[in-house]
């Protein structure tokens, strides 16, 4: 199993690995197409897999198997494609002739792919409560790769949490393509906050509940209250921010403006000062000038973004953004580097603020763990994975508290 891309892919790959454990001659590549660079990584992974396993069947699934199906199917190294919406159906990976670029199912024609339980990843379990996207951001091909938004039912989510806790998970992460749209397709359109409250009420033994990337404009009042005031909802919010300038946000067709993000973080910090902010940010979006780039740098500082995912813009064929005036590649690379450096500066200052303070750290394998705000911590030798230890860091080495 080779996994590229998002946490949703990671969660699905763990389930696929368990599902296909008896398939010794099969290599599955769970691909990503969020950027042109992601597609290049997928192609490289396919070629490397063929070099490493010349006798194996190589099957590609994931978003690139949808958005780049003809190009991926034409690669000599590929034996077949499985549609994103069918990736959790074991029968789709059975031996059969080369498929010639037609995934076995269309995303829009299937419901939510597979059913829980998820598989525990070390001490942290990822549960994909939602898949697909109903929005139309001008730079994105995810709706083509994942189809429309679909939600697991409350009962399905509770079943997955129950299994993962029984398997030893200390922390549960709710993930999806657009997690805050969970419930929009269910009867009564329940908000994500209601699901989080139900999980917390049903499982008092659950120590930590974490949320993956959130669309801040869709955070409902109950969810905001839980993030700000419930100790078991950890103080770490990762926002699908994308940019710090209003005109660029409008050209991206995002539903929030800079002021919305600023107000949200201000409210959360007023109620829970220790909260750590993460953000997805795009550098060099079409029409971005130096003043717009400066606003992107400024929002990192103003929100104190300490967990930053910076993406250099790359045009996706067929998207509206690809038809806009483009920024040259050298400028995009420079601006992405400046964004990353600004995040690093915020992160270093933030990590220094942890020194000398007791932290409740979830021990993971490999001698490290994470505090509730996702600060990385090196642990004493012999720490039991899954346990929560009180650690007082005294120094920082290579970005890790020790």
Residue, then its C-alpha position, 0 to 999 in steps of 0.5 A: x500500500x502506497x499512500x499520497x495526499x490527505x489524512x482521509x487517504x491515510x485513513x482509507x489506506x489503513x482500512x484497505x491494508x487490513x482488507x487486502x492483507x492476503x493479497x501478496x502480489x498486489x500493490x495499491x497506490x492510493x493517489x492524490x491530485x490536489x495539485x499538479x505536483x501531487x499528480x507528479x508524485x503519484x506518477x513517480x510512485x507508480x514507476x518506483x513501485x514497478x521497479x521495486x515489485x516487477x512481478x506485482x499487479x499495480x492498481x491505482x485508486x484515489x483522486x488521480x484515478x478519477x481526474x487523470x484516469x486516461x493518463x494514469x491508465x496509459x502508463x505501462x506500469x499500471x495494471x488497473x484502476x479502481x474508482x475512488x468511490x469503490x476503493x473500500x470494496x475488496x472485490x474491486x481488486x480481484x485479478x482481471x484484465x487491464x481496464x483501459x482507463x475506466x474506473x469501475x464506478x463513478x464517484x457520483x454514482x456511489x454512496x459513502x465508500x465503505x463502512x466503519x470500523x476504521x483501523x487504529x493507526x498506532x495510538x491515534x485512530x482516524x475516522x472518515x466521517x465525511x467524503x466528497x465536496x459540494x463546493x466549487x473553489x476555482x483551483x480545485x478538482x476534489x469534487x471531480x475526484x471525490x464526488x458530492x458530499x456524503x456523510x456517515x450516519x451517527x450510528x456508523x460513526x459511533x460504531x467506528x469509535x467504539x471499535x477503535x477504543x476497544x482496539x486501544x486508541x487513546x485519541x480519535x481524529x474525525x476527518x473527511x474532505x470537507x468535515x464541517x459539511x458533515x450532516x448536510x445530506x442526512x435527515x434534518x441536516x445535523x451540524x458537526x457540533x451535534x456529532x461531536x457532542x454525541x461522541x463525547x457523551x457516548x464515550x466518557x472514556x475517550x481521552x482526546x477528540x481531534x478534528x482535521x482541517x475545518x472550513x471556519x465559516x461552517x463551524x456551527x455555534x455548538x462546535x465552536x463552544x465545544x472547541x473553546x470549552x470542552x477539555x477533551x476536544x483538544x486545543x488545535x484548530x486547522x483552518x482551510x484558510x487558503x489566503x490572507x487577501x480578500x480579493x484572492x479569496x473571492x477569486x478562489x470562490x472561497x466562502x469566507x473573507x479575511x475578517x471571518x478568520x480573524x474574528x473566529x480565532x479571536x473568539x476562540x483565543x479569548x475563551x481558550x488562550x492555549x489554542x494552536x492554529x494551523x492553516x492551509x495556505x496557497x502561494x502565488x495564486x493567479x493575479x496575486x501581486x506583492x501586496x496580496x502576498x504581503x497580506x498572506x504573510x501578515x495573516x500568518x503572523x496575525x493569527x499566529x499560525x504554527x501548523x502551516x501547510x503551504x502549497x505553491x499554486x499549480x494550475x489544474x487543467x479545466x479549473x477556472x483558476x487555470x484560465x486566470x493570469x498566472x504568476x511565474x513559477x520563480x515568483x511562486x517558489x519564492x513566495x512559498x518559501x517566504x510563507x514557510x519561513x514566516x510559519x517557522x518563525x511563529x512556530x519557533x516562538x510558540x514552541x519556546x513558550x512550552x519550555x518549563x511547563x508541564x504538558x500532557x503528552x500522548x505517547x506514540x511509537x518511535x519515542x515521541x508524542x504530541x501535546x494536546x495542541x499538537x506540539x511534538x515532544x520527545x519522550x523518555x525511553x520506555x514510554x508506553x504507546x497510548x499512555x498519556x504522560x506529564x512531561x516538562x520540556x527544557x529545550x528544543x532540538x530540531x523543532x522537537x520539545x525535549 
